């Protein structure tokens, strides 16, 4: 994909293209923004645009450089941290050794560190050394959705670019016009994903956008969720379900306080929302909301998942 085809981050892309055109590149960039706002896509396209043999400040997607980068097979372009696990010092040492070598075939070597908040203190310190003497023909791009976990000393040495989420209405239009998603689903995905296109498309692909009542009844009874083994994939699925549950209760709250018309995630399900809202008082909705947030928080800390879910079930169905 070329810069001209990426939707929703036009301002950031223009900034990056201007850097290339003016040949005024920082050595280290930090892309900050919520998940699914296109940070990785923009970083990879930036790597292509820096090295494209046919286009200036964009990628042609035809030359051998663009094609190799797209296929993850370019020797001078590396991406680490993709699996969202701790980034170890050995990985940073390898990067350091590599960063000081001249490019093999590229104009600029590019190192992308995805999920940079996973740098542990040891690897952060090692990485700082690279930032103190940045190599001229390399560009390092850090990506994160959790800037607060990054060392300030790292952040302060980077050119920081912030990726905003799209306005839900704008995202809803893109989902309809560009991806052929019907109006009801597009609205749900745009509001539920708070303007993050990537997240909306992932949910759509995982079949989570389906919004039938059988799905809702199951969602409202956490004890019926099949949780499975504690793998990363199951944890992500559980997080998505908890977020969806939070979405329904947020909407119930809005309906109960009479704000049914502004920005409901499930705008097409008002009857269902009214019916559900009658089950709960304000303090109960508050309590459930807090329990969902706590469950999400504890899930990150690997606390017994079955226990967390049983507790959530008890809060939702205490009457
Ligand atoms: Zn090209």
Boltz pocket constraint, residues with backbone or C-beta under 6 A from the ligand:
constraints:
  - pocket:
      binder: B
      contacts: [[A, 48], [A, 51], [A, 52], [A, 53], [A, 54], [A, 55], [A, 58], [A, 59], [A, 60], [A, 61], [A, 62], [A, 63], [A, 64], [A, 65], [A, 66], [A, 67]]
      max_distance: 6.0
